[in-house]
């Protein structure tokens, strides 16, 4: 049974999926850092020195339950 599990895990599709998940998580962190630490401060400077940290958009009406 251990050989079967090892053979399944070593197939290309499982390894490709694992690599894709790791790269996706890393890319998400890089994108978040880029926006939070570089893009938003630059937009704040261009917009006259305002602080954009509390800025948010609501795309639809909030549903309260």
N, C-alpha and C positions, 0 to 999 in steps of 0.2 A: 504494500500500500504506500509506503514511503517513496518508493521508486516512481509510482504513478503520480504522486503529488509533485515530486521534483520534476518529472517530465512535463507536467502541466505548467508549472511555474516558469520553466525555462523555455517554453514556447515563445515565439516572437511577439505575439499579440499581447500577452500578459506583461512582458518586459516593456514593450512600447507604451502600454497604458500607464505603467508605473512611472516611466520617464516623463510622459506627458503631464501627469498629475504634479510631479515635482517641478517641472518647468512652468506650469501654469501658476502654481503658488508663488514661485519666485518672481514671475513676470507681474503678477498682481501686486506684490509688495513694491517692486520697482516703480510701477505706474503710480501707486498711491504716494510714494515718497516724492516722485517727480512733480506731481500735481501739488501736494501739500507744501513742499519745501522750495520749489522753484517757480512754478507757474502762478500760483495764487499770490505770493508776495509781489511778483512782477506786475500782475494785473492790478494789485492794490496801489502800487507806485504810479502806474499809468493813469489810474482813475483818480488821482489826486491825493494819494496817501491814506485812503480809507482802509479800514480793517475788514477783510472779507471772510474772517473765520466763522462768523455766525450766519452767513448767507446760505439760504437754502431755497429750493423750488419745490412746490407741491404740484404734482402732475395731475392729481384728481382730487375730488372731495374726500375728506377723511371720513371713514365709517367708524362711528363709536358704538360699541356694543355694551 
